[in-house]
Amino acid sequence: MVHLRYLSLENFMNIESLELEFHHNQVVVVHGDNGSGKTAMLSAIALALLGYRKGDTYKDFIRVGQETSHVVLDVLYRGEPLNIDIIISNNKYDTPLTRRITYKNSTYVNSECTAFLKSLDIEYLEHVMFLFQKDNSIVDLKPGERAKLLKKLFRFEFEEQVQELKNRLACEQQRQLEATIRLEEASKLKFEEQALLTPIDVSRELIEIQRLEAIIEKAASFDQKALDTIQESLDREKSKLARYKALLKQHQADVADKIAAFEAFKNLKEPAIVEIISPEIAQAIKKDEENYRSIVLQRELLQSELKQLTSQLETSKTGVCYACGNTIGEEHVQTLEHKIAQVSKNLVSIEEKEKELKEIIIQKTAEYEARLTFEQKAQEARKAYDIQKATYSTYEISISQATKLIEGIAVEIDNCTKEIQRLEALREENKEAYVLLAEADKAQKSKQELAKKVAEAQKIEIVNAEREQNNIAIRKQAAEHEKLLKELSNTVAEASTSVATLKKALDIFETEFPNFIILRTCSHVEAYINEFIRKIFPYMKVKLLQSRSGVDFFYTVNECEGAWLPVKMASGAQSAILALAWRVAIAKLYGVSTLLLDEVDAEATDENSKYIYEFISSLTMFDQIIVISHRKEAIKTIADLADSVVCYEVENGVYTQVLDPEDLD
């Protein structure tokens, strides 16, 4: 399928420059310490074929301190030359990864390359052709993931058929859903005919309208405007007469009120002038209050002095002064008693004066309040009298003016009365016309009412005609709707049958058929793995079993004991052997003749590593094998066991061909 021919690297990882040629039926062994650059070659080939990226970005492949990296890979794919040219740039203005692929005289650039490689199924080579360092994924995979990988590798997924069935199923489900919704919505529709309105017989109304029109026509011969003018003038004069009479009555009443008030004022007695003496009384009360406060102060001083003398007397009677401790004589006591008697006498005299003066103040205050009230009422009466006098002095003039106004109103009333008599006589002359016009007015109103009834009857006739037409259309729609319901019911039934059929077919292509093929494939893979692995470990054997969850992978180190263990229980070396055997078996089934192995012996002991190298040397079905190892024994062992072996020693990114593996230290 894929045969390597040529690889060129510039500033790739820690390799400054490298050119390698690969030949048919060749085993290439690359040795070097960790970090020396031996894995860079494998990464470059994986990048070119698979778009493999080891770090977070393709820029991680660029050698430190450089702006760009260049990878060129030539291979034979199905016997035809295929060239891949890749430039990785660290310049922020350039495209990070630029690819160019040439195959069968056609060139593909950048995004076209991904689609092209996918069309060649090269993307599956990652699980067949390459075995990266510590890649024990097949051992760590869950049964379902392992089954999915087999489907993907051997194209058991029937993606096109499954996708086509899913598309058709989705379409049929959509058609079923749409038809069901339409059927449900259509079933809700109701086609109810509109009821006709009850007709109204207006034959009598039409006859009555003709009679009323005759009355209206007869009244039209009179001058309606002239007659209305007479009536309006009569109404206006009557209204004016009513206003004049009301005004006359109002003025007459006003004159009568003023005459009565004026006569009453003439008999009113003028209030006497009262002398104002209340301020003098208030002044006298003020003086008495000042004397009263002075007497109260004297009384309080005498009370304080009496209290003090009484206290001194009580102390003196003890015979000793509390303040100085001296002896108090009887003479001093008698002096104090004499003072107390004199002060008490003065206090009684002052208290009598205080009481007498208080009663005088109370009496004068009452007299003041009474006099003040009397003076205020006298002043108010005088003020009211003066106001009435000023008001009634104008009444004679007002009465004279009102009398003249009454006389003028009487003249206007007489004029209005005469005009009303004239207009009523004129109206009497046209009495017949007024009667006929009144009848015509009533006839006009009656005609309008009857016309409404006639119009309503005509409207009912129009509505019934429209409803009859609509009912005809509704009956037609109902018939068409019944036909649509049958068609939708048939569509739903057909879509339901189609959906059930497609689901069954999808289950066959998506589950039953792939599981059957996987079952057959597992038997071949199991046989190939056991064939290869027993060349190294005769005591080991593997078993692949298909279960509901996927493909289970077991191994045993003693078939006689029947102790089958899940491959996850395998040791590091056993996992490496199982992963390598799985990859070789898959490659054989897949038809891959090139195998690239990176540190497959990393977890193995020296003894087990020798078995692994012997196993690799026995893989004669591969035209090209590249083995990368940090063990020198790998070069020596494989060189001794295999033909056409090319060995390289790698140090600091420099590849040096080793002509004689025995020369290695």
Stockholm file with secondary structure:
# STOCKHOLM 1.0

chainA/1-665         MVHLRYLSLENFMNIESLELEFHHNQVVVVHGDNGSGKTAMLSAIALALLGYRKGDTYKDFIRVGQETSHVVLDVLYRGEPLNIDIIISNNKYDTPLTRRITYKNSTYVNSECTAFLKSLDIEYLEHVMFLFQKDNSIVDLKPGERAKLLKKLFRFEFEEQVQELKNRLACEQQRQLEATIRLEEASKLKFEEQALLTPIDVSRELIEIQRLEAIIEKAASFDQKALDTIQESLDREKSKLARYKALLKQHQADVADKIAAFEAFKNLKEPAIVEIISPEIAQAIKKDEENYRSIVLQRELLQSELKQLTSQLETSKTGVCYACGNTIGEEHVQTLEHKIAQVSKNLVSIEEKEKELKEIIIQKTAEYEARLTFEQKAQEARKAYDIQKATYSTYEISISQATKLIEGIAVEIDNCTKEIQRLEALREENKEAYVLLAEADKAQKSKQELAKKVAEAQKIEIVNAEREQNNIAIRKQAAEHEKLLKELSNTVAEASTSVATLKKALDIFETEFPNFIILRTCSHVEAYINEFIRKIFPYMKVKLLQSRSGVDFFYTVNECEGAWLPVKMASGAQSAILALAWRVAIAKLYGVSTLLLDEVDAEATDENSKYIYEFISSLTMFDQIIVISHRKEAIKTIADLADSVVCYEVENGVYTQVLDPEDLD
#=GR chainA/1-665 SS CEEEEEEEEEEETTEEEEEEECCSSEEEEEEECTTSSHHHHHHHHHHHHHCCCSSSSGGGGBCTTCSEEEEEEEEEETTEEEEEEEEEECCTTSCSEEEEEEETTEEEETHHHHHHHHHTTGGGGGGTTEECTTCCHHHHSCHHHHHHHHHHHTTTTCHHHHHHHHHHHHHHHHHHHHHHHHHHHHHHCCCCCCCCCCCCCCHHHHHHHHHHHHHHHHHTTSCHHHHHHHHHHHHHHHHHHHHHHHHHHHHHHHHHHHHHHHHHHHTCCCCCCCCCCHHHHHHHHHHHHHHHHHHHHHHHHHHHHHHHHHHHHHHHTTTBCTTTCCBCCHHHHHHHHHHHHHHHHHHHHHHHHHHHHHHHHHHHHHHHHHHHHHHHHHHHHHHHHHHHHHHHTTHHHHHHHHHHHHHHHHHHHHHHHHHHHHHHHHHHHTHHHHHHHHHHHHHHHHHHHHHHHHHHHHHHHHHHHHHHHHHHHHHHHHHHHHHHHHHHHHHHHHHHHHHHHHHHHHHIIIIIHHHHHHHHHHHHHHHHHHHHHTTTCTTCEEEEEEETTEEEEEEESCTTTTCCEEGGGCCHHHHHHHHHHHHHHHHHHHTCCEEEEESTTTTSCHHHHHHHHHHHHTCTTCSEEEEEESCHHHHHHHHHHSSSEEEEEEETTEEEEESCGGGCC
#=GC SS_cons         CEEEEEEEEEEETTEEEEEEECCSSEEEEEEECTTSSHHHHHHHHHHHHHCCCSSSSGGGGBCTTCSEEEEEEEEEETTEEEEEEEEEECCTTSCSEEEEEEETTEEEETHHHHHHHHHTTGGGGGGTTEECTTCCHHHHSCHHHHHHHHHHHTTTTCHHHHHHHHHHHHHHHHHHHHHHHHHHHHHHCCCCCCCCCCCCCCHHHHHHHHHHHHHHHHHTTSCHHHHHHHHHHHHHHHHHHHHHHHHHHHHHHHHHHHHHHHHHHHTCCCCCCCCCCHHHHHHHHHHHHHHHHHHHHHHHHHHHHHHHHHHHHHHHTTTBCTTTCCBCCHHHHHHHHHHHHHHHHHHHHHHHHHHHHHHHHHHHHHHHHHHHHHHHHHHHHHHHHHHHHHHHTTHHHHHHHHHHHHHHHHHHHHHHHHHHHHHHHHHHHTHHHHHHHHHHHHHHHHHHHHHHHHHHHHHHHHHHHHHHHHHHHHHHHHHHHHHHHHHHHHHHHHHHHHHHHHHHHHHIIIIIHHHHHHHHHHHHHHHHHHHHHTTTCTTCEEEEEEETTEEEEEEESCTTTTCCEEGGGCCHHHHHHHHHHHHHHHHHHHTCCEEEEESTTTTSCHHHHHHHHHHHHTCTTCSEEEEEESCHHHHHHHHHHSSSEEEEEEETTEEEEESCGGGCC
//
